[in-house]
Amino acid sequence: MSGDLWRPTVAPARAFLDWPVATDPNGWRADKALLGLPHSEPYAGDRHPSDQATAPAAIRHQSHQISDGADRWNFDIGTTLSDPLIGRCLDCGDVPWLDGRYDDHAARVTSLVRRLFRTSAQVVVLGGDHGVSIPVLDALEEIGEPVHIVQIDAHLDWRPEVGGVRRGYSSPMFWASRLAWICGMTQIGLRGTGSARRAEVEAARDHGAHIVTAETVHAEGFGPVLKAIPAAAPIYVTIDADGLDPAEMPGVLAPAPGGLRYAQVAPFLRALARRQRVVGCDVVEVAPSFDASNAMTAITAGRLIVNVIGARS
């Protein structure tokens, strides 16, 4: 695996926000670093690669709509993007799963993301379905202190396994619950029937997960949610596109009405990032072929990332 680790990643057709591209892990030293992870462990019978595997390219392709220049004023963050992003920003390419065992691919992803956590102040991941978060969660051990997970999602994602597959898109939060370096989790935006059975909801509650439905956010706002997140802990944010309402992010495979709105989520992300250290984030489950003709889901995914990495105290 050590030799495989240093194999270059795949350069994107367009870099995220037109950042410099670095596909050699030996050159990964940055203040902000982005990595595309198109593939997770597939379920039997599911299309593979899934439509979400094309999302890293689709989001990057909309960079001109996400931010049409670092010198342009961004009214979300209250400054030009060049201000909070002073320092080196890198697009580190993609890590596709092309052949071999998924175990080997996941181990390589974890090793590469560990390197990014060692050499970068903040790491951004573009999925892929939500299973891509699992090897990233493994890499969070590199932070060296317990990390709190903030999940925005319509679904609980607490399945121990599905048909013998343990690292698919239904399992990232269950996987996180078994990691010693994860000190807690806040799950926001859940609604409808989702993917959870009664036993999984009870297991999440017994574990201590703070579950906040979309309806609760609509009624009370994000203030109580932010207050309940441990203020001293480093944070990793994982955003499933279906956590937002499909009227705003329609390009998903499991649209559910009543979701969170960009106008709610973006200020919450900025407030969280200004209050404490966000070591990284991912955006997953964007399905480009289901997106509207104007690519609104991919654009919104990029804008959510900008709100995390562009926040300043």
C-alpha positions as a printed NumPy array, in Angstrom:
array([[  0.   ,   0.   ,   0.   ],
       [  2.857,   2.447,   0.627],
       [  3.879,   2.352,  -3.033],
       [  0.274,   2.653,  -4.188],
       [ -0.188,   5.681,  -1.947],
       [  2.208,   7.783,  -3.978],
       [  0.597,   6.962,  -7.317],
       [ -0.699,  10.276,  -8.708],
       [ -4.364,  11.096,  -8.526],
       [ -6.359,  11.874, -11.682],
       [ -6.312,  15.508, -12.796],
       [ -9.744,  17.102, -13.264],
       [-10.887,  18.583, -16.572],
       [-11.393,  21.826, -14.675],
       [-10.083,  22.638, -11.224],
       [-12.43 ,  23.683,  -8.452],
       [-12.585,  27.52 ,  -8.481],
       [ -9.655,  27.291, -10.914],
       [ -7.252,  26.478,  -8.078],
       [ -3.844,  25.05 ,  -8.99 ],
       [ -3.948,  21.292,  -9.573],
       [ -1.547,  18.978,  -7.709],
       [ -1.885,  15.268,  -8.478],
       [  1.378,  14.201,  -6.818],
       [  0.756,  13.586,  -3.099],
       [  4.345,  14.631,  -2.402],
       [  3.311,  18.184,  -3.257],
       [  0.247,  18.338,  -1.042],
       [  0.823,  21.282,   1.273],
       [ -2.004,  23.784,   1.344],
       [ -4.256,  25.917,   3.474],
       [ -7.293,  24.499,   1.629],
       [ -7.18 ,  21.229,  -0.296],
       [ -9.93 ,  19.554,  -2.336],
       [-10.136,  15.89 ,  -3.347],
       [-12.697,  14.115,  -5.521],
       [-13.899,  10.665,  -4.434],
       [-16.255,   9.318,  -7.082],
       [-16.76 ,   5.772,  -5.758],
       [-17.882,   4.007,  -2.613],
       [-18.469,   0.324,  -1.944],
       [-21.377,  -0.611,  -4.255],
       [-24.503,  -2.544,  -3.345],
       [-25.42 ,  -5.616,  -5.378],
       [-27.894,  -4.664,  -8.078],
       [-27.124,  -0.946,  -7.953],
       [-25.779,   0.776, -11.021],
       [-22.011,   1.058, -10.758],
       [-20.518,   3.48 , -11.144],
       [-23.519,   5.421,  -9.915],
       [-24.637,   8.728, -11.371],
       [-23.104,  10.465,  -8.351],
       [-19.66 ,   9.346,  -9.514],
       [-19.806,  12.116, -12.116],
       [-20.545,  14.778,  -9.496],
       [-16.957,  15.865,  -8.713],
       [-16.504,  16.843, -12.366],
       [-19.963,  18.433, -12.577],
       [-19.398,  20.611,  -9.496],
       [-15.963,  21.709, -10.661],
       [-17.406,  22.537, -14.094],
       [-19.709,  25.102, -12.465],
       [-16.847,  26.985, -10.803],
       [-17.654,  30.124, -12.829],
       [-21.174,  30.091, -11.332],
       [-20.   ,  29.179,  -7.832],
       [-17.587,  32.126,  -7.786],
       [-16.81 ,  34.119, -10.906],
       [-13.484,  35.314,  -9.592],
       [-11.68 ,  35.624,  -6.271],
       [-11.753,  39.413,  -6.619],
       [-15.565,  39.552,  -6.892],
       [-17.57 ,  40.544,  -3.826],
       [-19.369,  37.612,  -2.226],
       [-22.414,  38.781,  -0.302],
       [-22.738,  35.458,   1.564],
       [-19.362,  35.764,   3.269],
       [-19.274,  39.569,   3.277],
       [-15.988,  39.979,   1.416],
       [-14.159,  38.843,  -1.69 ],
       [-13.214,  35.177,  -1.673],
       [ -9.553,  36.15 ,  -1.962],
       [ -9.678,  37.57 ,   1.579],
       [-10.404,  34.416,   3.65 ],
       [ -8.566,  32.2  ,   1.155],
       [ -5.219,  33.92 ,   1.552],
       [ -2.643,  31.149,   1.289],
       [ -2.299,  28.11 ,  -0.929],
       [ -5.422,  26.376,  -2.249],
       [ -5.067,  23.121,  -4.195],
       [ -7.306,  20.861,  -6.219],
       [ -5.748,  17.449,  -5.627],
       [ -7.668,  15.654,  -8.351],
       [ -9.759,  12.487,  -8.058],
       [ -9.154,   9.044,  -6.597],
       [-11.243,   6.693,  -8.735],
       [-11.757,   3.008,  -8.011],
       [-10.756,   1.436, -11.3  ],
       [-10.002,  -2.171, -10.43 ],
       [ -9.029,  -4.55 ,  -7.634],
       [-10.653,  -4.968,  -4.243],
       [-12.649,  -2.156,  -2.711],
       [-10.772,  -2.778,   0.556],
       [ -7.548,  -1.727,  -1.158],
       [ -9.168,   1.338,  -2.698],
       [-10.626,   2.431,   0.645],
       [ -7.254,   1.978,   2.344],
       [ -5.602,   4.15 ,  -0.299],
       [ -8.247,   6.862,   0.113],
       [ -7.76 ,   6.851,   3.887],
       [ -3.983,   7.117,   3.492],
       [ -4.266,  10.001,   1.027],
       [ -6.773,  11.889,   3.163],
       [ -4.592,  11.329,   6.235],
       [ -1.787,  13.014,   4.315],
       [ -4.062,  15.932,   3.482],
       [ -5.046,  16.311,   7.129],
       [ -1.334,  16.385,   8.035],
       [ -0.404,  18.951,   5.401],
       [ -3.537,  21.097,   4.985],
       [ -5.489,  23.353,   7.281],
       [ -8.832,  22.316,   5.792],
       [ -9.87 ,  19.459,   3.508],
       [-12.854,  19.425,   1.133],
       [-14.157,  16.205,  -0.441],
       [-16.457,  15.958,  -3.453],
       [-18.461,  12.727,  -3.719],
       [-19.699,  10.383,  -4.947],
       [-22.486,   8.839,  -2.887],
       [-22.408,   9.058,   0.89 ],
       [-20.325,   5.922,   1.224],
       [-17.268,   7.935,   0.145],
       [-17.332,   9.615,   3.554],
       [-16.399,   6.366,   5.305],
       [-12.668,   6.199,   4.418],
       [-12.516,   9.938,   5.165],
       [-13.969,   9.312,   8.621],
       [-11.224,   6.736,   9.149],
       [ -8.629,   9.38 ,   8.231],
       [ -9.95 ,  11.793,  10.875],
       [ -7.838,   9.882,  13.401],
       [ -4.99 ,  12.004,  12.001],
       [ -6.482,  15.134,  13.634],
       [ -5.13 ,  13.896,  16.967],
       [ -8.152,  14.871,  19.058],
       [-11.801,  13.815,  19.114],
       [-13.856,  15.211,  16.229],
       [-17.574,  16.032,  16.225],
       [-19.516,  15.178,  13.052],
       [-22.178,  17.542,  11.725],
       [-24.355,  15.814,   9.124],
       [-26.929,  17.527,   6.904],
       [-29.1  ,  14.837,   5.353],
       [-32.639,  13.634,   4.831],
       [-31.562,  10.186,   6.002],
       [-30.113,   8.709,   9.189],
       [-27.471,   6.544,   7.418],
       [-27.199,   4.158,  10.383],
       [-27.387,   0.774,   8.617],
       [-24.687,  -1.611,   9.934],
       [-24.651,  -3.313,   6.539],
       [-26.792,  -3.832,   3.458],
       [-26.495,  -7.234,   1.803],
       [-23.109,  -7.727,   3.43 ],
       [-21.777,  -4.33 ,   2.269],
       [-20.623,  -2.275,   5.269],
       [-19.235,   0.844,   3.558],
       [-22.11 ,   1.827,   1.296],
       [-24.143,   5.02 ,   1.27 ],
       [-26.552,   3.829,   3.987],
       [-23.843,   3.314,   6.625],
       [-21.537,   6.336,   7.185],
       [-22.994,   7.48 ,  10.497],
       [-23.126,   3.958,  11.906],
       [-19.489,   3.59 ,  10.842],
       [-18.635,   6.875,  12.579],
       [-20.296,   5.69 ,  15.777],
       [-17.706,   2.883,  16.01 ],
       [-14.649,   5.128,  15.723],
       [-12.856,   6.11 ,  18.937],
       [-11.811,   9.496,  17.5  ],
       [-15.402,  10.598,  16.829],
       [-16.7  ,  12.279,  19.978],
       [-20.295,  12.822,  18.868],
       [-22.558,  13.728,  16.   ],
       [-25.341,  16.132,  15.15 ],
       [-27.674,  14.912,  12.405],
       [-29.798,  17.639,  10.82 ],
       [-32.553,  17.693,   8.238],
       [-34.096,  14.255,   8.653],
       [-37.629,  13.845,   7.33 ],
       [-40.087,  11.415,   5.8  ],
       [-39.478,   7.695,   6.098],
       [-35.854,   7.93 ,   4.991],
       [-33.709,   4.825,   5.215],
       [-34.025,   4.108,   8.925],
       [-35.772,   1.267,  10.691],
       [-36.921,   1.549,  14.297],
       [-33.865,  -0.357,  15.548],
       [-31.504,   2.051,  13.793],
       [-33.221,   5.136,  15.19 ],
       [-33.083,   3.653,  18.671],
       [-29.412,   2.699,  18.204],
       [-28.546,   6.241,  17.111],
       [-30.364,   7.742,  20.077],
       [-28.769,   5.264,  22.485],
       [-25.367,   6.203,  21.075],
       [-26.082,   9.852,  21.88 ],
       [-26.581,  11.226,  18.387],
       [-28.365,  14.572,  18.379],
       [-31.096,  14.099,  15.769],
       [-32.725,  17.297,  14.488],
       [-35.539,  16.946,  11.975],
       [-36.06 ,  19.415,   9.156],
       [-39.404,  20.293,  10.701],
       [-37.661,  21.286,  13.935],
       [-35.282,  23.571,  12.05 ],
       [-38.192,  25.171,  10.208],
       [-39.959,  25.799,  13.527],
       [-37.008,  26.851,  15.709],
       [-34.2  ,  27.826,  13.343],
       [-30.578,  26.755,  13.554],
       [-29.812,  28.706,  16.747],
       [-30.592,  25.845,  19.164],
       [-28.695,  23.417,  16.911],
       [-25.552,  25.532,  16.934],
       [-25.79 ,  26.016,  20.691],
       [-25.954,  22.244,  21.258],
       [-22.805,  21.466,  19.233],
       [-19.749,  21.209,  21.545],
       [-17.944,  24.498,  21.007],
       [-14.472,  23.187,  21.83 ],
       [-14.428,  20.22 ,  19.447],
       [-12.997,  20.262,  15.923],
       [-15.765,  19.682,  13.383],
       [-16.159,  17.63 ,  10.232],
       [-19.213,  18.554,   8.152],
       [-20.815,  16.038,   5.807],
       [-23.543,  17.374,   3.51 ],
       [-25.833,  15.066,   1.574],
       [-27.483,  17.066,  -1.217],
       [-30.864,  15.55 ,  -0.364],
       [-30.686,  17.247,   3.029],
       [-31.726,  20.421,   1.255],
       [-35.147,  20.781,  -0.264],
       [-35.409,  19.407,  -3.816],
       [-36.806,  22.76 ,  -4.918],
       [-33.262,  24.074,  -4.329],
       [-31.163,  20.945,  -4.961],
       [-33.244,  18.852,  -7.365],
       [-30.418,  16.715,  -8.744],
       [-30.586,  13.856,  -6.233],
       [-31.715,  10.234,  -6.414],
       [-33.918,  10.389,  -3.297],
       [-35.759,  13.748,  -3.295],
       [-37.87 ,  14.409,  -0.196],
       [-40.162,  17.418,   0.276],
       [-39.843,  19.695,   3.278],
       [-36.068,  19.914,   3.24 ],
       [-33.703,  22.539,   4.543],
       [-33.209,  25.738,   2.577],
       [-29.961,  27.281,   1.424],
       [-30.919,  30.456,   3.281],
       [-30.945,  28.412,   6.513],
       [-27.942,  26.175,   5.924],
       [-25.433,  28.731,   4.602],
       [-25.585,  31.058,   7.642],
       [-25.376,  28.035,   9.943],
       [-22.239,  26.784,   8.209],
       [-20.622,  30.216,   8.404],
       [-21.493,  30.585,  12.077],
       [-20.086,  27.14 ,  12.828],
       [-16.865,  27.816,  10.907],
       [-16.383,  31.198,  12.57 ],
       [-16.907,  29.758,  16.043],
       [-14.591,  26.785,  15.884],
       [-12.206,  24.77 ,  13.767],
       [-13.816,  22.958,  10.847],
       [-11.131,  20.487,   9.777],
       [-12.98 ,  19.437,   6.671],
       [-16.231,  18.904,   4.861],
       [-17.737,  16.858,   2.093],
       [-20.657,  17.262,  -0.276],
       [-22.123,  14.012,  -1.562],
       [-25.094,  12.492,  -3.42 ],
       [-25.298,  15.076,  -6.213],
       [-26.703,  13.247,  -9.269],
       [-25.835,  15.41 , -12.285],
       [-28.098,  13.669, -14.8  ],
       [-31.049,  14.424, -12.508],
       [-30.042,  18.071, -12.089],
       [-32.06 ,  20.891, -13.599],
       [-31.026,  22.308, -16.949],
       [-29.163,  25.118, -15.186],
       [-27.114,  22.754, -12.96 ],
       [-28.518,  24.337,  -9.802],
       [-27.632,  21.361,  -7.595],
       [-23.972,  21.408,  -8.591],
       [-23.84 ,  25.194,  -8.184],
       [-25.466,  25.043,  -4.756],
       [-23.067,  22.287,  -3.683],
       [-20.158,  24.559,  -4.557],
       [-21.72 ,  27.515,  -2.8  ],
       [-22.145,  25.496,   0.389],
       [-18.437,  24.66 ,   0.257],
       [-17.59 ,  28.341,  -0.197],
       [-19.616,  29.181,   2.915],
       [-17.539,  26.711,   4.943],
       [-14.08 ,  27.577,   3.634],
       [-14.797,  31.27 ,   3.121],
       [-16.064,  31.992,   6.634],
       [-13.816,  34.188,   8.724],
       [-13.922,  35.33 ,  12.326]])
